[in-house]
């Protein structure tokens, strides 16, 4: 998908096992890519009962001193997925734009992407129903639906505009980006906030274990705020352009996962300059324009499992540039993973490390997608 105009990422935010912010996320990925170390973040191993399989999880750590969790009446009884989403959204919007939204001076559209959703409240509600339907709390039920977090976002931000919830896999965030760009191009909103969030639960953790015995389930959220290029005038926000979205391509019998992954990789690499093909940054002719040229960074969705990574590994087998792998270092973040990729891309560009970043999102159950971010 090529946008009709320039769309800038004017804000981003994340909460993840790496910490409360996009900077912490990018630092962990950069450090672990440089050292070759993986999985250094704390892991919790547990069983829901003695006969259940042992599962491994990575939770969002407690907020550091000076960073307060978001507060709002709507968040008092919400599940962690909504609180993760709100924290990332507030980072992306910033206090100035949040005030504009509340005053009606900025039309904000919200796209919320999720795979598992409010699994903790769902478990609590159905447990009460099974125990005694007559006394099951009806207050829990609204928190079990997929669009509950997006409703809380709009209410807390005072945003009365478009609000959609998309259900997908780890590549679903790219569907959210495509929808956000469509709203902007149709002048339905002044800014599009795309958020993905997940929370931990034994059900999702055991599901990861079924497909990958060494897999680690993770929780958190990520958010990007998109606006027209002219709107990116805040001197405190480095200029990052969303140059292209590849896909999403739904894979299946007619389009196997491997074919979809190759198509995404080819579409993104075609958008690079002719002299940038994923070169070795240590090569004297790096990029074909001298030794000072910055290589393009690839942020992939590989997790360190040969069978599950086969399609993406084949699609990028000749890539010689630097690679960051959030899923390998953070764990299986489900829908949040695509958001973490994009937040890390923006941080890498804003930090001056790279001029271009490709994200390759090969979802585990449904679709393949990716994006190209550039220094504006």
C-alpha positions in Angstrom: 0.0 0.0 0.0 1.5 3.3 -1.1 0.1 6.4 0.6 -1.1 9.3 -1.6 0.8 11.8 0.5 3.4 11.7 3.3 2.2 10.3 6.6 4.4 11.0 9.6 4.5 9.1 12.8 4.2 12.0 15.2 4.3 10.0 18.4 4.7 6.5 19.7 4.7 4.6 22.9 5.1 1.1 24.4 4.9 -0.9 27.5 6.6 -4.3 27.3 8.7 -6.8 29.4 11.6 -4.4 28.5 9.9 -1.5 30.5 7.7 1.5 30.2 8.6 3.2 27.0 9.8 2.8 23.4 13.3 3.8 24.4 13.6 0.9 26.8 12.3 -1.5 24.2 14.8 -0.3 21.5 17.7 -0.4 24.0 17.0 -4.0 24.8 16.8 -5.0 21.2 19.9 -3.1 20.1 21.9 -4.4 23.0 20.9 -8.0 22.5 21.4 -7.8 18.7 25.0 -6.4 19.3 25.9 -9.1 21.8 24.1 -12.0 20.2 22.4 -12.7 23.6 18.8 -13.7 23.7 16.2 -14.1 26.4 18.0 -12.1 29.1 14.8 -10.6 30.5 13.2 -12.2 33.6 11.0 -15.2 33.0 8.3 -16.6 35.3 7.7 -20.3 35.2 4.5 -21.8 36.7 1.7 -24.4 36.5 -1.9 -23.6 37.0 -2.2 -27.0 38.8 0.1 -29.9 39.3 -1.1 -31.8 36.2 -0.9 -28.8 33.8 2.2 -28.2 31.7 4.8 -25.7 32.9 4.4 -22.4 31.2 6.9 -19.5 30.8 5.8 -15.8 30.8 7.2 -12.4 30.7 5.2 -9.7 32.4 5.3 -5.9 32.1 7.5 -4.8 35.1 6.2 -2.4 37.7 6.3 1.2 36.6 9.6 2.9 37.5 9.8 5.7 40.0 8.5 8.9 38.4 6.3 7.0 35.9 2.8 6.7 37.0 0.3 4.2 35.6 -2.6 5.9 33.8 -5.5 6.9 36.0 -9.1 7.4 35.0 -12.5 6.3 36.4 -13.0 4.0 33.5 -9.8 2.2 34.4 -10.7 1.3 37.9 -12.1 -2.1 37.2 -10.5 -2.9 33.8 -8.2 -5.7 33.0 -4.4 -5.2 32.3 -4.9 -5.2 28.5 -6.8 -1.9 28.8 -4.3 -0.3 31.1 -1.4 -1.4 28.9 -3.2 0.2 25.9 -3.9 3.4 27.7 -0.2 3.7 28.9 1.1 3.3 25.3 -1.6 5.6 23.9 -0.8 8.4 26.3 2.9 8.2 25.4 2.1 8.4 21.7 -0.3 11.3 22.0 1.5 13.4 24.5 -0.2 15.9 26.8 -0.5 18.7 24.3 -2.4 16.7 21.7 -4.4 15.0 24.4 -5.7 18.4 25.4 -6.6 19.2 21.8 -8.5 16.0 21.5 -10.5 16.8 24.7 -11.3 20.3 23.4 -12.4 19.0 20.1 -9.7 20.8 18.2 -8.1 17.5 17.0 -10.3 14.8 15.4 -8.8 11.6 16.6 -9.6 8.2 15.2 -8.7 5.0 17.2 -7.8 1.6 15.8 -7.4 -1.0 18.4 -5.7 -4.4 17.4 -6.0 -7.5 19.6 -5.7 -11.3 19.4 -6.6 -12.6 22.8 -8.2 -9.6 24.5 -9.5 -9.5 28.0 -8.8 -13.1 28.9 -8.4 -12.5 32.6 -11.9 -11.0 33.0 -13.4 -13.7 30.7 -12.0 -16.4 32.9 -13.3 -14.7 36.0 -16.8 -14.2 34.5 -17.2 -17.7 33.2 -15.9 -19.2 36.5 -18.6 -17.3 38.3 -21.2 -18.5 35.8 -20.2 -22.1 36.3 -20.1 -21.8 40.0 -23.5 -20.1 40.4 -25.2 -18.3 37.5 -27.6 -16.5 39.8 -24.8 -14.7 41.6 -22.4 -14.1 38.6 -21.5 -10.4 38.5 -22.9 -8.7 35.5 -20.3 -6.0 36.0 -17.6 -8.4 34.7 -19.3 -9.2 31.4 -18.7 -5.8 29.6 -14.9 -6.4 30.2 -15.0 -9.7 28.4 -15.7 -8.3 24.9 -13.0 -7.6 22.4 -13.8 -3.9 21.9 -13.8 -3.1 25.7 -10.3 -1.6 25.7 -10.9 0.7 22.7 -14.1 2.0 24.4 -12.0 2.9 27.4 -9.5 4.6 25.2 -12.1 6.8 23.6 -13.7 7.6 26.9 -10.5 8.5 28.8 -9.2 10.6 25.9 -12.5 12.3 25.2 -12.3 11.2 21.6 -15.7 11.1 20.0 -14.6 10.1 16.5 -14.1 6.8 14.7 -13.2 3.8 16.8 -12.6 0.3 15.4 -11.4 -2.9 16.9 -9.5 -5.4 14.6 -9.0 -9.0 15.7 -6.0 -10.7 14.2 -2.6 -12.3 14.9 0.8 -10.7 15.4 0.6 -9.1 12.0 -2.8 -7.5 12.7 -1.2 -4.2 13.7 -0.4 -3.6 10.0 -4.0 -3.9 9.1 -4.6 -1.2 11.7 -2.0 1.0 10.1 -3.6 0.5 6.7 -7.0 1.5 8.1 -5.5 4.5 9.9 -4.0 5.8 6.6 -7.3 5.3 4.8 -9.1 7.4 7.4 -6.5 10.2 7.0 -6.6 10.1 3.2 -10.4 10.3 3.3 -10.2 13.3 5.7 -12.3 11.5 8.3 -9.8 12.3 11.0 -6.9 14.7 11.7 -4.9 12.0 13.5 -5.1 8.2 13.7 -4.0 6.4 16.9 -3.2 2.7 16.2 -2.8 0.6 19.4 -2.3 -3.1 20.0 -2.3 -4.7 23.5 -2.4 -8.0 25.2 -2.4 -9.4 28.8 -1.1 -12.6 30.3 -3.3 -15.6 31.2 -2.8 -19.3 31.6 -4.9 -20.1 28.6 -2.7 -18.1 26.1 0.5 -19.2 27.9 -0.4 -22.9 27.5 -1.4 -22.3 23.9 2.1 -21.0 23.2 3.5 -24.1 24.9 1.5 -26.4 22.6 3.3 -25.0 19.5 6.7 -24.2 21.0 7.7 -26.0 24.2 10.4 -23.3 24.7 8.0 -20.4 23.9 7.5 -17.6 26.3 4.2 -15.7 26.4 4.5 -11.9 26.9 2.2 -9.0 27.6 2.2 -5.3 26.9 1.2 -2.8 24.3 2.4 -0.4 21.6 0.9 2.6 19.9 1.6 4.9 16.9 0.1 8.2 16.1 -0.2 9.1 12.4 -0.7 12.5 10.9 -0.2 14.3 7.6 3.4 15.4 7.0 2.5 19.1 7.6 1.2 18.3 11.0 4.5 16.9 12.3 5.7 20.3 13.5 6.3 19.5 17.2 10.0 20.2 17.6 10.2 17.5 20.4 9.1 14.8 18.0 11.7 13.5 15.5 10.3 13.2 12.0 9.6 9.6 11.0 7.7 8.8 7.8 5.6 5.7 7.2 6.8 5.2 3.7 5.0 2.0 2.7 2.8 -0.8 4.1 3.2 -4.3 2.5 0.1 -6.5 2.7 -1.5 -7.7 4.7 -1.7 -11.0 2.8 -3.9 -13.7 4.3 -2.2 -17.0 3.9 -3.8 -20.5 3.5 -4.2 -23.2 0.9 -4.2 -20.8 -2.1 -1.4 -18.7 -0.7 0.9 -20.7 1.6 2.7 -18.9 4.4 6.0 -19.1 2.6 4.7 -17.5 -0.5 3.1 -14.7 1.5 6.3 -14.1 3.4 8.3 -13.9 0.2 5.8 -11.5 -1.3 6.1 -9.2 1.7 9.9 -9.3 1.7 10.0 -8.6 -2.1 7.5 -5.7 -1.8 9.5 -4.0 0.9 12.9 -4.5 -0.6 11.6 -3.0 -3.9 11.0 0.2 -2.0 14.7 0.5 -1.0 17.2 2.5 -3.1 18.9 0.3 -5.7 22.2 0.3 -3.9 20.7 -0.9 -0.6 20.0 -4.6 -0.5 20.6 -5.4 3.1 24.4 -5.0 2.9 26.9 -6.0 5.6 27.4 -2.8 7.6 31.1 -3.7 7.9 31.7 -3.8 4.2 33.8 -0.9 2.8 31.2 -0.4 0.0 28.2 -0.5 2.4 25.2 0.8 0.5 27.3 1.7 -2.5 27.8 5.3 -1.3 30.8 5.1 0.9 31.7 3.7 4.3 29.6 6.2 6.2 26.3 5.1 4.7 23.8 3.8 7.4 22.5 0.3 6.6 18.8 -0.5 6.6 17.6 -2.2 9.7 15.3 -5.3 9.5 13.0 -5.9 12.5 11.6 -9.4 11.9 9.2 -11.7 13.7 11.4 -14.8 14.1 11.2 -16.4 17.5 14.1 -19.0 17.5 12.0 -22.0 16.5 13.2 -23.6 13.2 9.8 -24.9 12.1 7.8 -21.8 13.0 10.4 -19.4 11.5 10.9 -21.4 8.3 8.8 -19.2 6.0 10.3 -15.9 7.2 13.9 -17.2 7.4 13.6 -18.3 3.7 12.2 -15.0 2.6 15.1 -13.1 4.2 17.9 -15.6 3.8 20.1 -13.3 1.7 19.7 -10.3 4.0 23.1 -9.1 5.2 22.1 -6.0 7.2 21.5 -5.7 10.9 18.5 -7.5 12.4 16.4 -7.0 15.5 14.1 -9.7 16.7 11.6 -8.6 19.3 9.8 -11.9 19.6 13.1 -13.7 20.3 14.0 -11.4 23.1 10.6 -10.3 24.6 8.5 -13.4 24.0 5.2 -14.1 22.1 3.4 -10.8 22.4 0.5 -11.8 20.1 -1.1 -8.7 18.6 1.3 -6.4 20.6 4.3 -7.8 18.8 3.5 -5.9 15.5 3.2 -2.7 17.6 6.5 -3.4 19.3 8.2 -3.8 15.9 6.9 -0.5 14.7 7.7 1.4 17.9 11.2 0.0 17.8 11.6 1.1 14.2 10.6 4.7 15.1 13.0 4.7 18.0 15.9 3.4 15.8 15.3 6.2 13.3 14.8 8.9 16.0 17.9 7.8 17.8 20.0 8.5 14.6 21.1 4.9 14.2 19.3 4.2 11.0 17.7 6.2 8.1 15.4 3.3 7.1 13.8 0.4 8.9 11.9 -2.5 7.5 9.5 -4.4 9.7 8.5 -8.0 8.7 5.5 -9.3 10.5 4.6 -13.0 9.7 1.7 -13.8 11.9 1.4 -17.2 13.4 -2.2 -18.0 12.4 -3.5 -15.7 9.7 -1.6 -13.1 7.7 1.8 -11.6 6.7 2.6 -8.0 6.4 5.3 -5.4 6.9 6.2 -1.7 6.7 9.0 0.6 5.7 9.8 3.5 8.0 12.2 6.3 6.9 13.8 9.4 8.3 11.5 12.2 7.1 
